[in-house]
Amino acid sequence: MSLQKDVWWAVARSEEVTSDKPLSVDIGDQPIVLWRDNHGIARALEDRCPHRRAPLSLGCIRDNGLIQCGYHGWSYDGETGRLKEIPNMKDQQKFPPVYKATAFAVSEQAGFVRVCLDPKAEAPASASPHYKYSGTANVSLRHQEYLDALYDDPSLLIAIRAVHFTPYLMSELHEQGGRLVMERSCQWKTPHWPAHFVAEFPLTLLTSTDPVSGETELTLRDDQAKELLHAVLAPVPAARGVTAVRWRAELGERHAGIRGALLRGSNPLSVLSSIDGTKLRTTKPTVSLHGEDLRAELRGATHDSSQPPVDRTVAA
Amino acid sequence: MLEVADRPLQTDESPTTRASTPISLNAINRWVPHDIVMRDSWFPVAHNYSVTGKPVRRAIYSHPIFLWREDGVVVASEFHPNERIARDKSVYTDVKGHYPTMEHYGVVWVWFGNPQAADPVHLPSLPFLPPKGGLPKHMTATVRFESSAPISLENLIDLTHADFLHADVVGDERSDSETVETFYDSETVTMVRTLVNKSVAPVMKFFSGIRQPTQNVRQVIRIYLRSHCAIAYGQFNPGDDVPLFHPCTPETRDRTRMEMVMNTSNAGLMFRHVMPKAGYKVSRQDSYMTSPQSPRYMRHTDRKDLHSKFDQAGQRYRMAMMELAERQEKGDFAYRDNVSADCSDIIGLRKELFQF
């Protein structure tokens, strides 16, 4: 798939990127290897050794912070991608500038490691705090389909402890500050009248989506406008039409009573890896019907349409 | 005629200096081995003990081959004897759908190409194997690779990966000196790597009882381009002479079968039995890299592979394969060099150890 080159994608949670073992991720068809160098800085290179095209993620991280290909031991610097060492070359370790792996820009904020395919891109400003709960799910849905499902019925993709999503919206999907925003009515899961008999809903789920990356902030509020849960869902288009979702969440204010206590149990948010195909197929597109158009409109307004060149031999 | 590969291969931009060679270095560094299909060649498809009265299935470039014996003689057919034939016979077999076949070196060979051109004179020379076979089964193994045959052979001729990927079997890269020489003709590429005071291979330390910290090593890789067969001959001092028949038969364009034979007859009892089994471990280590590597060579890319001085033999192998493939593409299937001539001197075989 073609992707905008200037987007910062949250391809990993901070704790997933270590100096012990390289991490293989991808943005669309572009394989990327992540690791931390000896200064603790997250680095990203194309997951392809330019020598014999082996995935660098099958190699190791050396004590000096270089990543070493597992095939012939060529070692690369994470910041520039430059080749630094070939085993057996002894004192002849000087290489022409063309001897380098493709390096990508990396930014680490709020517990996410973000990568931009444009190595010269400026790191985004982020005010998001570092949330305590986190996870990763790989979902067999394309990126746009993932967002469509999130808009049409979030229960296809996520579960909030003790909370039931209703099909009723308090605010349709609209543009607000350059983001796609909507608000859905929710109920507590404990015994209650079916949604259509209920006059007042005790909860709402506010979602605010970046139109380009699809990164979505979720806020669960009660009827007293208390913010009970905050979460960030970062879907990234990955190989073979999979969407890799990294997420972080944090509990907010306490809602009084047993229902509030249930929400505060362990893991208030779950992001599902497997999708109920039957439920997905029979979920009628509602919000997403104009959501895709709105997203395309906002995306067009904020980004040009230049596409990065993708080497199909790497995607294999 | 055997030539020495003395052309510098240090930079990407160096133009080829061999007047008769139309293949540029740029092309070599962007080669697509998946597209290379060789024909008019003998391919080793089975150990002779694997072929009995009951048909076994093999393939060359996805063309089916069924092997069985009739009155002790091997039959190689593109149809199973019980098959309800619903497809046309290929051009690679005779009127009965049989491939030319022969048994030699304890291996069943099938001729893939024009059946009229099949000739034992085109069988690769493997002077360390008894012509009539008969080595014990424990010196043989069958290994499969999920990669194209040229990728597997490039892996073999590139010995620097061995010090790194197979260090736990063959020892690490430490040595006092290392020289690599490459020889080639139109049908073969041969590399000789000489190492002085190299770390002793762990497998020899444990199973040959070598106590010294280092050993001198001479490693020879000789590849028969057309049949995708190779000889890997290691001479270790102190240590043993270990010649290996390392065929990479392209059952499909990206799946490779290796009916390997390692003649460890002259080694000690333990080493003799254990070393051939190391092939299973080494091949898994190779597959760990070549399996994800191979699909990245299935399509053309504008990006060139980088290389070091250690890749000279591999570069030569790529060039020789591309030259031969190009010749075959133009309809020229003639052998310009004799592959069956005894190569003992070329590989430096200590003949006294391998008398048959």
Interface residues (C-beta under 8 A of the other chain):
Chain A: R48 P50 H51 R52 R53 A54 P55 L58 G70 Y71 H72 G73 L83 I86 P87 N88 M89 P96 V98 Y99 D311 R312 T313 V314 A316
Chain B: T11 D12 D158 T160 H161 D163 F164 L165 E173 E178 Y288 M289 P292 Q293 P295 R296 Y297 M298 R299 H300 T301 D302 R303 D305 L306 H307 S308 K309 F310
